[in-house]
Amino acid sequence: MFDSCSTEELQFIKAIEKYKAKSGKTFLSWTEVLKIFKDLGYKKVPPRKPAVAST
């Protein structure tokens, strides 16, 4: 199952499993999942503005 996972996917899976073991929870809320993402260093960035074509 994990053979086809990328390094990032494996890191996320391990972080989820670690959180679940630490908290004793089987199912996480979306808030907890977002916290795990942020703890891994992910953050929302503003959308890129379209490039202006030079004439």
FENVEN-V315623 format. One record per helix or strand of 2 or more residues. SS is the DSSP state (@ for helix, = for strand). FROM is the first residue (numbers start at 0). LEN is the number of residues. If there is no record, write none. Layout:
SS	FROM	LEN
SS	FROM	LEN
This chain:
@	1	3
@	6	17
@	29	10
